[in-house]
Amino acid sequence: MAEDKKINCSFCFKSQDEVEKLIRSNVNICSECVMLCLELLLVGGTDIVISCKKEKKSYEETVISFDVKRND
């Protein structure tokens, strides 16, 4: 019997079990990241840079942080 492979968001790295919805394609994106992108698009600006950092604190805890910079 084949094991189910966990699919993660390509941006925040959360697994499909941790998010409400996950859009799968060449690059996977979760509903939380889609909402973040929509908010940034609605706010406007000419140059927005989003970086994501995944830090494993322990076996059970992983912290994901976003840094949003506007270069207007």
C-alpha positions, 0 to 999 in steps of 0.5 A: 500500500502506497503512503499518502505524500503530504503536500505543503504550501510553497510559500509558508510551508504549512501542510495540507492538514494545517490549512483550510484549502490548498491550491495544487499546481506547479507551485502550491499555495494555501488559502492563507497565503492567497488572502495575504496576497489579496490584501497586499494587492488591495493596499497597492504599491509599486514594489512589495517584497515578501519573504518567508522564514521557517524555523524549527523550534523543536520536534513538535513546533515550527515557527513560520514568519513573514516579512513584508517590505514596501519599496515605494 
